[in-house]
Amino acid sequence: MSVSPAAVAASNPVARPPASNSTANSTPTQADLLDFVRRTAADSDLIASLPLDPEGRTWVRLEGPGGSEAWLIGWPPGTGTGWHDHADSVGAFVTAAGELKENALAVRLPADGWKTLELTDDVDRERRLPAGKGRSFGHHHVHEVLNESSDQHAISVHAYYPPLPRIRRFSRSGPILRLEQVERPEDWQ
């Protein structure tokens, strides 16, 4: 059984991670977001408070720095996001428990106006992110995040600024990347 984000949020109000050195009114940079997710991932009580489901991802909304959108996410064994980007938002994430794998494309995609692209051979990047490791990324960063473990949950902390205006979802077949869907915040409610 999957736990819906609404059910998790209802039973676990917005969590408050450790205080930040940056001011609440400043626009957070990628470095600020990475610092935030690292400090938050080190909060063992917060990480242990996330309800884990054996079949589906679970998540809790966090208060991010400077008005950013932040999430604590639980990944059951064998789960992943599929290829996507965060459109006009910059972001950062850190694995707090277990290990995640990120497959990413080292290419800047056009913002809009396309449905299918043929990728060159040299754009694929792979990162293994064990507990304590993470990264930041810029606008239109296309990636997929996976928990490839067959028996262990992973937990991660993510932050985005500005708060996600949309997520573009893609399918990939060899070098062909296709835009499949554009999701907006109202789709996640």
Beta strands, then each sheet from edge to edge (+ up, - down):
strand 1: 58-63
strand 2: 69-75
strand 3: 84-85
strand 4: 90-97
strand 5: 99-105
strand 6: 116-118
strand 7: 124-130
strand 8: 134-137
strand 9: 143-146
strand 10: 154-161
strand 11: 167-173
strand 12: 176-183
sheet 1: 1+ 2- 10+ 4- 8+
sheet 2: 3+ 11- 12+ 6-
sheet 3: 7+ 5- 9+
end
